[in-house]
Amino acid sequence: MSDAHHDLESATVLITGGTSGIGRATAQLFAERGARVVVTGRDEHRGQEVAAETGGRFIRADLASPKEIERLAAEAGEVDVLVNNAGYWELGPTSETSEAGFDAMVTVNFRAPFFLTAALAPGMAARGRGAIVNVSTMVAARGAVGMAAYGASKAALEALTRSWAAEFGPEGVRVNAVALGPSRTEITKSMGDLLDTLAAASPLGRANEPDEVARLIVHLAGEDARPLTGTVIAADAGRTAAL
């Protein structure tokens, strides 16, 4: 086993939105690398399945609630790696975006990562090490019809990535983001052929698979990525590079 893999052994990793899709694949890969995995989400059944698969823990929490975030951080204990993966979207024209949908996107995509990081990053800093990986989207940087509020909420997360890199870097905590292009998950299955159409427009002409994104997230958390902080990696098959 390489040193890069070895460095994650016995590390505690908390993954939000860890009960399905990219979050679940990421939990499985961290577990393979020897990490202690904690996943959180709202679905008790799927959460317990992932806990069983990974030999880890599931903590049910609603990230829309500040008190739930406090409880989650307390129950998770000392966390070495935080993956802010949970996301929510309501797609549609600006004039038709519901207030509830807008609030949910801001809460899940921006507010929850902010306060969860506020709860956990100081502990990482005190121990002199840690990594945070934020999961974003290519529409944070690329204008897309029907995705105004969603893209803006994730652009805010990317701004936090840079600010946190500056804030926590001197204490040895690295903070990076992955901006995803079209990705095959349970949520995007409902898009049908549209996902393949979007993917075909990229230079590589393909969508991400969950395990591919998981490898990138795990890489950013490990020692091989030690020089990287404050970066947003475009995992979009070249789409934003080739506008």
C-alpha positions in Angstrom: 0.0 0.0 0.0 1.4 3.4 -1.0 2.0 6.2 1.6 -0.7 8.1 -0.2 -3.2 5.4 0.6 -1.7 4.7 4.0 -2.3 8.3 5.2 -6.1 7.8 5.2 -5.9 4.8 7.5 -7.7 5.5 10.8 -8.7 9.0 9.6 -12.3 9.9 10.4 -14.2 11.1 7.4 -17.7 12.7 7.5 -19.6 12.8 4.3 -22.9 14.7 3.9 -25.4 13.3 1.4 -23.6 10.0 2.0 -26.5 7.7 1.5 -26.6 7.5 -2.3 -24.9 8.4 -5.5 -21.5 10.1 -5.3 -21.7 10.3 -1.5 -22.2 6.6 -1.2 -19.4 5.8 -3.7 -17.1 8.2 -1.8 -17.9 6.5 1.5 -17.1 3.1 0.1 -13.8 4.2 -1.3 -12.7 6.0 1.9 -13.6 2.7 3.8 -11.4 0.7 1.3 -8.5 3.0 2.1 -8.9 2.3 5.8 -10.7 5.4 6.9 -13.4 5.5 9.6 -16.5 6.6 7.7 -19.4 8.6 9.1 -22.2 9.3 6.7 -25.1 11.6 7.2 -28.4 12.1 5.4 -32.1 11.9 6.0 -32.9 8.3 4.9 -32.4 6.0 7.8 -32.7 2.8 5.8 -30.2 3.8 3.1 -27.9 5.3 5.8 -27.8 2.1 7.7 -27.0 0.2 4.5 -24.0 2.4 3.8 -22.9 2.1 7.4 -23.0 -1.7 7.0 -21.1 -1.6 3.7 -18.4 0.6 5.0 -18.1 -0.7 8.6 -18.9 2.9 9.5 -21.6 5.0 11.2 -24.7 6.7 10.0 -26.0 9.8 11.8 -29.4 10.9 10.6 -29.6 14.7 10.3 -31.6 17.4 8.5 -29.0 19.9 7.3 -31.7 22.6 7.1 -31.8 22.8 10.9 -29.0 24.6 12.7 -29.6 22.5 15.8 -29.3 19.3 13.8 -26.0 20.5 12.4 -24.7 21.2 15.9 -25.8 17.7 17.0 -24.3 16.1 13.9 -20.9 17.8 14.6 -21.0 16.7 18.3 -21.9 13.1 17.5 -19.3 12.8 14.7 -16.6 13.9 17.2 -13.1 14.5 15.9 -13.3 14.7 12.1 -10.1 14.7 9.9 -11.8 15.0 6.5 -15.2 16.7 5.8 -16.9 16.1 2.4 -19.6 18.7 1.9 -21.5 16.7 -0.7 -25.1 17.1 0.1 -26.9 19.2 -2.6 -30.4 20.3 -3.6 -31.7 21.8 -6.8 -35.0 23.0 -8.1 -34.6 23.8 -11.8 -36.6 26.2 -13.8 -37.0 29.8 -14.9 -36.1 32.5 -12.4 -39.7 33.8 -12.4 -41.0 30.3 -11.6 -38.6 29.4 -8.9 -40.5 28.9 -5.6 -39.5 30.7 -2.5 -39.3 27.3 -0.7 -37.1 25.9 -3.4 -34.8 28.9 -3.3 -34.5 28.7 0.4 -33.7 25.0 0.3 -30.9 25.5 -2.3 -29.3 28.3 -0.2 -29.7 26.2 3.0 -28.4 22.9 1.7 -25.8 24.1 -0.8 -24.4 27.1 1.1 -25.6 27.6 4.7 -25.2 24.0 5.9 -21.6 23.6 4.6 -20.8 27.0 6.2 -22.0 26.1 9.7 -20.8 22.4 9.6 -17.4 23.6 8.6 -17.6 26.3 11.3 -18.2 23.5 13.8 -15.5 21.1 12.6 -12.6 23.0 11.0 -11.4 24.7 14.3 -10.8 21.2 15.7 -8.8 20.2 12.6 -6.8 23.5 12.9 -6.1 22.7 16.6 -4.7 19.3 15.6 -2.7 20.8 12.8 -4.2 18.8 10.0 -7.3 18.1 8.0 -9.0 18.4 4.7 -12.3 19.7 3.4 -13.7 18.8 0.0 -16.7 20.8 -1.3 -18.8 19.3 -4.1 -19.9 22.0 -6.6 -21.1 22.2 -10.2 -20.0 23.5 -13.5 -23.0 25.9 -13.5 -21.4 27.8 -10.6 -19.0 29.2 -13.2 -21.0 28.8 -16.4 -24.4 30.5 -17.0 -27.2 28.0 -17.7 -30.8 28.6 -18.3 -33.0 27.2 -15.5 -30.2 27.0 -13.0 -29.8 30.6 -11.7 -30.4 30.0 -8.0 -28.7 26.6 -8.0 -25.6 27.9 -9.7 -25.5 30.9 -7.4 -25.7 28.8 -4.3 -22.8 26.6 -5.5 -20.8 29.7 -6.5 -21.1 30.8 -2.9 -19.7 27.4 -1.9 -16.8 27.9 -4.2 -16.1 31.4 -2.6 -16.1 29.7 0.8 -13.6 27.2 -0.5 -11.1 30.0 -1.3 -11.9 31.9 2.0 -11.5 28.8 4.1 -8.2 27.9 2.4 -6.8 31.3 3.5 -8.3 31.0 7.0 -7.4 27.5 7.9 -4.3 26.9 5.7 -1.8 28.3 8.2 -2.9 25.5 10.7 -2.5 22.8 8.1 -6.1 22.4 6.9 -6.6 22.2 3.1 -9.9 23.1 1.5 -10.7 22.3 -2.2 -13.8 21.9 -4.4 -14.8 19.7 -7.2 -17.1 21.3 -9.8 -19.0 18.5 -11.5 -20.3 18.3 -15.0 -23.1 15.8 -15.9 -22.9 12.9 -13.5 -24.8 9.6 -13.4 -26.6 9.4 -10.0 -30.0 8.3 -8.8 -31.1 12.0 -8.9 -30.0 12.6 -12.5 -31.7 9.4 -13.8 -34.9 11.5 -13.9 -33.3 13.7 -16.6 -33.4 10.8 -19.1 -31.7 11.5 -22.4 -31.0 15.1 -21.4 -28.0 13.9 -19.3 -26.4 12.3 -22.3 -27.1 15.3 -24.5 -25.4 17.6 -22.0 -22.5 15.2 -21.7 -22.1 14.9 -25.5 -21.4 18.7 -25.7 -18.2 18.3 -23.7 -14.8 17.7 -25.4 -14.6 14.2 -23.9 -18.3 13.6 -24.7 -19.1 11.6 -21.5 -20.8 11.9 -18.1 -19.1 11.2 -14.8 -19.6 7.9 -13.0 -20.0 8.1 -9.2 -16.8 6.1 -8.5 -14.8 8.4 -10.7 -15.8 11.4 -8.7 -15.2 9.5 -5.5 -11.6 8.9 -6.5 -11.1 12.6 -7.1 -12.6 13.5 -3.8 -10.4 10.9 -2.0 -7.4 12.1 -3.8 -8.0 15.7 -2.7 -8.3 14.5 0.9 -5.0 12.6 0.8 -1.3 13.4 1.0 -0.8 13.2 -2.8 -2.8 16.5 -2.9 -0.7 18.2 -0.2 0.2 21.2 -2.5 -3.5 21.9 -3.3 -5.7 24.2 -1.4 -8.2 26.8 -2.4 -8.7 25.2 -5.8 -11.8 24.3 -7.7 -11.2 21.3 -10.0 -13.5 21.1 -13.0 -14.6 17.5 -13.3 -16.7 18.1 -16.4 -15.0 16.4 -19.3 -13.7 19.7 -20.5 -17.0 21.5 -20.8 -16.1 24.7 -19.0 -12.6 24.8 -20.6 -14.0 24.8 -24.1 -16.8 27.3 -24.1 
